[in-house]
Amino acid sequence: EEFWFGGGADLTPSFLFEEDAVEFHQALKQACDKHDPTYYCKFKPWCDEYFFIPHREEARGIGGIFFDDLCTRPSLAQSSLTDRQALLSFATDCL
């Protein structure tokens, strides 16, 4: 049976408070690191690129993470979980 997971999170505040941006990215990194220490560095640039506005030469918002087509278990997944359960756990931790 084939399956895959995709999702992400980004933040586009109306009023930017630096401490909120730092906390947001720290929370995403912690969620990623809990499952696979390579995830945050892999998924953050994808989101940054997606939300970059070329004609303004600026980003929309403060970024976040995007992921798609995940079908193999994260490196730190509990051995008792199936691949599907491990990926669902990662995706829900990023909400």
N, C-alpha and C positions, 0 to 999 in steps of 0.2 A: 504494500500500500504506500503510495507516494504522499508526501506532505512537505510543507515548508512554512516557515514563519517569516513575517516581515512587520516592520513597524518603525516607531521612532518617537522622538519628543523634541520640540523646539520651543523657544520662548521669544515672543515679540512684544515686549512691554510698551505701554503708552508712555510711561515715564521710567527711565532707566535709573536704577539704584545699583551701584557697583556691587554692594554686598549681596544683593539678590542674584546677580549674575554669577558671582563666585559660588554661592551656595547651590545654585541650580546645577552648575557644571560639576561641582564636587559630588552632589547626590547622584548624577548620572554616572560619573566615574566609579563611585562606590558600587552602584548596581551592576555595572559592567564587570568590574574587578572581582566581584563575588562569584561570577560564573566563568570568566575567561579574562586574564590580564591583558590580552591583545585587543579586546573588543572596543574599548573607548578610543584608542588611537586609530583603529580601523574605521569606525563608524562616524566619528566626529567630522573628519574632512568631507565626507560625502554630504552631510547636512550643510556644512559651511559653503560648499560649492553650489548646492541647490538653491540656497537663499542669497547668493550673491547677485546684485543687480548691476550688470556690466555698464549700462549707459550712465549710471550714477557713480560707478566705481565705489560701491559701498554694500555692506551686508544689510539684509532686512532682519532686524532683531539680533539676538546674541548667539544664535546657533543652537546646537543640541547634537543629537545623534540620529542617523537613519540606518536601518539594516533591512535586508531582503534576501530571499532565497536561502534562508538558514535551514538546513536539513540534517546537519551532523551535530552531535552533542557538544556543548561547551567543555573546555578542558578541565574545569574544576567541578563538573556535575557530579552529584552523588551517584554512586554506583547502583543504588537501588532504583534509580529513575530510568525509564526508557528515554530514548532520544527525544521523542515527542514531549514527554513530561518535563525534561530538562530544559528544552527550548521554550516551552510555555512558561516555565518558572522564570526564565530570563526575561521574556517579553513582558510579563506582568510586573516584575520588579522595576522595569523602566517606566511604568506609568506614573 
